[in-house]
Amino acid sequence: MPKALIIGGGVAGPATALFLHRAGWQVEIFEARSAPAPYGGLFLNVAPNGLAVLDELGLRDRLVSDGHLSPHMVMLSGRGARLGVVPNGPAGDPARGSVVVRRAWLHEVLREAITDAGIPLMFDARLDRVEETPDAVVAHFADGRSVRGDVLIGADGVGSIVRTAIDPKAPAPAPSGLISVGGFSRVPGLAPTPGEQYMVFGAKSFFGYLVRDDGTAYWFANVTAPTLGRAETRAVTDEDWLTRLRDLHADDPYPVPQILEHVDGEIGAYPLSDLTHVPRWHRGRLVLVGDAVHATSPSAGQDASLALEDAIVLARHLRDAADHEQAFAAYERDRRPRAEEVVKYARAVNRNKRVTKSRLGIALRDAMLPRFLRSASSDTRNDHLYNHVVRW
């Protein structure tokens, strides 16, 4: 029985493990964190194409049971004027819209599945280096452990160690100039937003929110801050972020200021960056999946879904190909064009979120957006992003 070592226990790693287990592989997952993070990543969008992969695993209903179905994104100006509605899924087919879930819940659903399948998941397993022999790959961890397998799959995120092991000259993530800050709130009397998310083009910052049936608001702000890196962003305290956000959004329409006044629990902040045109997706017995090879900002709502697609495609090729080299090459041929298209699309969305301080610029934007968005609800040009279905 062939054995796969998977580095990373987020989305791509466990999903790949589940499909490989189905294909008859022995699989072990190694995660650098000490334990699951209850607020890690806050929340995310799972698009119909990602839900289709979860359906193949029998996990779709479990995930959606604690999700917010949101086939529509309502765009508002900083004065509260309705600019238009954009589909969050195939145009004209709201029944197949996306769902917003807590990232920790998606991780939990996948962890439950790998536990049920008997797949080991080791925490506190930080990869130190990788060694290849003629007939195996050996993962060496910071605590002194060494584990041997037939292939090693890097699902270790945008800062991937495996990516560097494959190619020391691999490109670094490209910053967008935006910082995403988000969290959860409970505003007394705030009505739920069934089927909808709201996106506010504020005068000083972009803001998004939805309200669950129980009154919990999921919110995020995209702050224009081109000079802030990851370390500088982490150094800012929650209170300092909230003080800044309350100032940036003080003049925005209800309920934006109120959401920021009633934050419940921790908030998260990280620079939005992406990764594309990675020259080498694989080398020898090593291969990359998910954000490790094509990180995209949340602006496309596709990062988790792309990771899930990678999982099923890679596992299917490892099941069907004559050897791992053929499987890795076929996987890259299938996935590279689509992944790079989505990253490019997310970059275009990010450009529209950067805030200009010019009053004239804001006025022109608010005047032009309704014209662009008028036909968005029936615009099918992006339907292929959501209709991409991979069968096992």
N, C-alpha and C positions, 0 to 999 in steps of 0.2 A: 504493500500500500504506500503510494507516494505521500510525502509529508511537506506541508507548507508552513513556513514561519511568517506570521503577519505582525508587522510592527505598527501599532496604533489601534486603539479600541473605541474610536468614535463612531462614524457611520460606515465609511467604506470598508474598514477592517472587519467588523462583525458580519456585514452583509456578504462580503467575499467569502468569509469562513463558512457561512451557512450554505452557500451554493457549492463550494468545494466539498463540504461534508456530504451534500446530496450526491455529488459526483463520485464519492468513494474515497476521498482523500482524508488523511489524518491532518488535523489543523491545530495549531496553537497560536494564541493571540497574546501579544506583549504590549502593555500600556505603561507609559512613563509616570503617569499620575499615581498618587497614593490611594485614591478612592474616587468614585463618581462625584462630580461637582453639581450640587443641586441648582446652582444658578449659571453653570457653565454655558456660555453662548446665548443665554436668555431664551430666545425663541427664534423660529425660522419658518420659512415657507416651504412646504412640500408640494411640488407641482404634480399635475396628473401623470406625467411620465414617471416621476418618482413613486407615486402611489401605485402605478402599474407594476413596478418591480416588487414593492411590498406585497402586492396581491399575489405575485408568483410565489412568495415566501409564506403566504397565508397570514400576513401580519397587518394588512390594510385596515381591517375593521378595528383591531386592537388599537392602532395608532389614532384613528379618527375618533374613537370613543372619548378622547380628551383633547380634541382639536376644535378650532374655530373655522368652519367652512367659510371661505371668503372668495367667491368667484368675481367680485367687483371691487375695484379700487376707485374711490371717489376723490377727485382732485379739487382742492380748495385754494383760493388765494389767501394771502395774509390778512385780508379783510373779511374773510368768511364767504366770499362769493364762490359759487359752484362753477368750476371751470370745465368739468366734464367727467366722464366715467370710463375707466380703462378695464378691459377684461383681465382677470387673473387666471387665465386658462383659455381654451379655445373660444374665439369670438362667437357669440350667439348660442353657446352651449353651457350655461351656468351650472347645470347638473354635473359637469365634468370640471369644475373649478378646483382651485388649489385649496389646501388646508394649512392654517398656521398652528403650529404646536410648540410647546416648550422643547428646546433642544434636549434637555435632560430627560424628557418623556420619550422622545425618539430613541435616545441611547438606552433607556430602560427597557423599552419594547424589544430592541435588538438583543440586549443582554439576557432578557428572559428566554429568548429563542435559543441563544447559544448555550445557555444553561440546560435547557430542555434537551438539546442535541448532544450534551456531554462534551462540548468543546471547551477546553481550558482557556481562561482569561487571567493572565498574571498582571497584577498591578505592581508599582514600584520597580518596573523593568525598563530602565532607561538604556537604550542602545548606545554602545560606545563605539564599536567598529564591526565591520563585516569582513569575513575571510572566505575566499572561495578555494575549493580544491577541485580536482578533475571530476569528481563524482558527487559533490555536495556543496552546501553553503553553511557556514558557521556564524551565528550571531553571538557576539561577545557583549555582555551587559556591564554597566557600571559597578554592580555589586559583586562582580567576579564570576557570575554564571556564564556558561557557554552552552548553546543549544544548536544541534545539527539538523538540517533539513534538506529537501531536494530543491526547493525554491524559497526565496524570501521576497515578500510583498510589502512595499513601503506604503502604508496608509497613515503616515505620521505627519500629515498636515503641511501647511504652507512653509514651515521651517524645517522641512524634512531632512533628516540625517541620511536617509537612504538615497535621496536625490543627489546629495554630495558624494556619496560612495560610488554611485553610478558614474557621475561626471563632476569632478572637482570644480570645473569651470561653468557649471550650470548657472543660469541666470537667477538673480535674486528677485523677490516679489517687487512689483512696481507700485509705489504709493499713488493714491488718487488725489491727495490733498484734502480728504475728508476724514473726520473722526466720527465713528458711530458710537453714540451713547444711548443706553436704553435701560428699561426696567419694567416694573409692575406698579400699579397704583390702584387705589380704591377711592373714588370720588363719590360722596353721598349724593344719591339721586341721579347719577349718570346712567342714562339708558343704554342697554345693549345695542350692538350694531350687527345684527344677524346678516350674514352673507356679505359683509362689507368691511373694508379697511378704509381709513381716511388718511389722505396725504395732503399736508398743508405747505404750500410754498410761501413760507414766512419771509418777512423783509430781511431778517438777519440769519435765518437758519431753516433748514428743511425739517419737517416734523411729521411722523406717522403714528397712527394709533388705531386700535380696535378695542371693543368692549365685549367681554364674554357675558354669557347669560347670568352668571353669578355676580356681575358687577366689576370683575377684575379687568382693568385696562392694561393691555400690552402696549408699550410706547417706545419710540426711538427718535433720536434727533441726529441729523447729519450735519456736523459743525464744520465749516470751512476753516481748516487749520493746516496749511501746507508745510509748516515748519515743525510740527509735532511728530516725533517718531514713536515707536512702540514703547521704549523705555520711558520717555517723557510723559506719554499718555498714562502709563501705569502709575507714575509718581503723583498724579493728581488725585486727591481724595474725593470720595463721593460727595461730601458737602461742598467742596470747591466746584465740582462739576455742576451740582444742582444750582449753586449761586449763579454760575455763568449761564446756565440754560434758562433760569427764571428771568434773567436780564434779557437774553436774546429773544425770548418768546413772550415777554410781558405784554406786548401789544397784539399778539395773535388772538384769533377768535376763540370763544368758548368751544370746547373745554380744555384747550391746550394749557393755559396758565394753571387751571385747576388740577389737571393731571400732575403737573410738576410740583404742586403744593401738597399733594397727598401720596407721595411715593411710599411704597410699602416694600421693605426689604432692601437688599443690595442693588446697586446698579452696575452695569458693565460698560467699559469704554475701550475701544481699540481702533487703530487706524484702518481704514478701508484700503486694501491693496489687492492686486491680482497677479497672476502668473500665467504667462502664455508663451508659446513658441519655445518650449523646452526642447533642446535638440535631441536628447536621448531619454526615451521613456523606459528603456530597459538595457541591461548589459549582462551577459552571462546568465546567471541564475537569479538576477535581481530585476524587479519590475515595480513601477509606481502606479498608484491609483488615487483618485480623488484630488483633494487640494494639494497633495504632494507634487502633482504634475500639471494641474491646470486650475489653480485657485481662481475663483471669481468672486467679486463683491456680492453682497446680498441684494444689490439693486436689481438683479435679474430674477431673483427668487428661485434660482436653479442650483445653488451649490450642493445641497444635500441630494437633490435628484440626480445630478450628474455623477455624484459618488456612487449612488445606488445603481445607476446604469453601468458604470465601470465594473462594479462587482459582478453583475450577471454576465457581462460580455467576457471579462477575463476568465471567470470560472468555466464558462461554456467552451472557450477555446482550449483551456487546459484539459477539459474533459475529452475533447474531440480531436485535438492535433496529435501528430506523431510524437512530438517532444516539446519541451518547454520553449525552445527557441522559436519554433514555428508558431506556437500559441501566442507568445509575446508579440511577434511581428504582426500576426493577424489582428490581435487586440488593438495595437496601435493604429493599424490601417482603419479599423472600424471607428475608433474613438477620437483620434486627433482632429479631423475636420469639424466634427460637431462641438467638441469642447472649445476649440478656438473661436468658433462662431459665437458661442454663448458668452465667452469672456469679452469679446469685442462688443457685443450688444450691451453688456453690463457697463462697460466703459462709457458708451454713449449715454446711457441713463445717468451715470454719475456726473457727466458734464452739465446736465440740466439741473442738478442739485446744488452745484456750487453757487453761492450767493454773491451777487453783485451789490456793492454799497451805493450804487447810483440810483437815485429815485427815478430817473428817466428809464434806466434799464429795467427796474421792477415794473414800472407802468407798461413798458413795451411787452415784457414777458406776460403780464396778466392780460394784456389785450390780445396777444397772439395765441396763447395756449388754447383758449376755447375754440379757435378756428382749427387748430391741429387735432384737438380732442373730439371735435364734433362727430366725426365718423369712427371714432376708436372702437365703440361697442360692436361695430360690424366689420372692423378691419381684420381680415384673416391672414395678413402677411406674417404674423408671428405664430400662427397656429401650429406650424411644424415643430416649434420648440416643445409644445405640450403633447402633440400627437405621436411623438416618437416612442414606440413601444418595442421592447426587446423581449422575445419569448425564450424560455428555457429549452 
